[in-house]
């Protein structure tokens, strides 16, 4: 992902994640070039991870330290189906 995830781009991300949910396998999001993600974007990522079944996971690669801190503060870092890959 590149740029911003906000109220304008969340619907596009939602559509992409829903497609990936039905494709099978783990989901990997490369975030090293993500500049900004609002709470709606973070909630979408968390809800997608919760929707994964049978051991599948959603991995966030290179999540920025400030977004990781937000996720830790609200407890989303412990969401079932969500994993973090530091790069």
LINNORNOR-V437915 format. One record per run of one state. SS is the DSSP state (helix for helix, strand for strand, loop for the rest). FROM is the first residue (numbers start at 1). TO is the last residue. Records with the same first field share a line. If there is no record, write none. Layout:
SS: FROM-TO ; FROM-TO
This chain:
loop: 1-1 ; 6-9 ; 24-26 ; 31-32 ; 38-38 ; 52-57 ; 62-64 ; 75-75 ; 79-81 ; 86-87
strand: 2-5 ; 27-30 ; 33-37 ; 58-61 ; 82-85
helix: 10-23 ; 39-51 ; 65-74 ; 76-78
